[in-house]
Amino acid sequence: MPRVTIPIGPAHPSLEEPESFSITLEGERIFAAEVKLGYNHRGIEKAAEARTYVQDIYLIERVCGICSHAHSTSFCMAVEEVAGLQVTPRALSIRTLVAELERIHSHLLWLGVAGHEIGFDTLLMYTWRDREPIMDLLAMLTGNRVNYGINTIGGVRRDVTADQLGQVLAALDVLEERTRYYAELAATDPTLRQRLVGVGHLSRADAVTLGTVGPTARASGVARDTRRDDPYLAYGDLQFDVVTSDQEDVFGRTQVRVGELLQSYRIIRQVAATMPDGPLTVKAPRKVPVGEALVRYEAPRGENVHVVRGNGTDKPERVKVRAPTLANTASVARMMEKNYLADVPIIVAAIDPCFSCTDRAIRVVGGEAGGRVASWRELRRAGIEFYRREAGVDFGALDRRLAARLGPLRSRP
Amino acid sequence: MAELPQVAQALAERFPALAAAIAAPRPRRVGCLVPPELLHQVIDHAVEALGFDRLCAITGHDERTAFAASYALSRPDGTVLSLRTQVAHDRPVLETVTGRFPGAANYERELVDLFGFEVVGLPPGRRYPLPDDWPLDQKPLRKDWVAPPKQAAAPAKREGP
């Protein structure tokens, strides 16, 4: 059968972020796949060298829109190691709390995306509904739904009150019950089974040689979890299981992530029960001495590696970020081989490549106008007026036409 | 100095010439400065005899008088072995490790694109991470690199729907 090579991406049918594939097909089966990355390169490592350590926290936090805490914590831990700072137990516990909430938010998001990619949109609606309370908890604890800004060098910037911890635990009780239902669903639902079993196969040996990390590796039976193997933050004192699966396919990756949700609830309950008293920060020097540190952190998508080298000034000599998706893309081409073209979206989504969701009205504190909160209705009206003023576009005519056709059901601003 | 962990001792026994260059800055971290001609032997030994089966990252450094690359290997017990090798600033040449770690291709392409390393034996493929039209002689992570002046953008066209 003649082989045909087709491009998929960089504007992608299944992802919100650019990544391009060149897929060689034999009929409907994939013979070989080549992955091209780099469309999102923003020069952050170079930019970090031109900024102070404190400025870099906020820059590095924006490496990723979902695992932002993973990146800022890794960076802070590396700087603290070079500077020889001992972060207080309370700060470590608060970082751990935010880290696990972030993992829950990320895994629920993934579960929804996976459901969407296989046409199971009910799962998307359920899990994204459940993700909202987590985002609200993160906003309550840190002030932001994403890019939490909780870290600073030497500790954390906000304390957590007993009342806030109570609200976190109350939300977890509801979520745990729902997650147990998803776990049962993931194990027994015929739609998920038929659509995911055997899809995107990655053998244990390949997972190790290709350097695969996180849930993708654990679903191929590689029992590696940086939280247990190379403990950081408060993980050395916490009890949790490393969830693995021997399925070696997308079905296994689903089960591992659902299982990890339950472990995250367990970790958060322990953190809340054992939250130590004490200060939030230790004083950090403005200039960081000469030295280098390598930090590993189990982000929701897998092992995140940061290297920071200090040169005695207030700016780093070198900041290196190796995000988990880069480690996992090497395995995507292998996973696609011998699968059907129609399975490409779920195979790509199954490594949980990073994408951001920051679409949200926020309150500007201390901004030029003094700050105010706009409702969706106000924002919509402002948008319509902006385009009428700037581009001469009149949505009014369109609005009247639609209203005439759709009748009174259509909501008007 | 405190007693070196087992990994550092095993490495020093196999490569006595490197003994002075081995350090263990904290638990589960061992570092070693390795001359480029020995790098592959040390990696082979670390993988086959010491159980370091994963390559976490390759970090490039512009040390102004030389370029350096740090290969961070890890094993299941959480130990990370950082093997740093230095090459001449005017001719930074390394041999690929993709024979041992096929997933390392993108890590090595980063060294090529951002620092200007030449990696001998790197399998052919698209460049990463810089765009296809980025000039080949511009290596942004070099310390002496300055961003070229911005060209004025063409005025954006505004058309209504």
Interface residues (C-beta under 8 A of the other chain):
Chain A: E34 K36 L37 G38 Y39 H41 G43 E45 K46 E81 V208 T209 L210 G211 T212 A223 R224 T226 D229 D230 P231 A293 L294 R296 E303 V305 V307 R309 E317 R318 K320 R322 L326 A327 T329 A330 S331 E390 A391 G392 V393
Chain B: P25 R26 R28 R29 D53 R54 L55 C56 A57 T59 G60 H61 S70 A72 S74 P76 D77 G78 V80 S82 F101 P102 G103 A104 A105 N106 Y107 L114 G125 R126 R127 Y128 P129 L130 P131 P140 L141 R158 E159 G160 P161
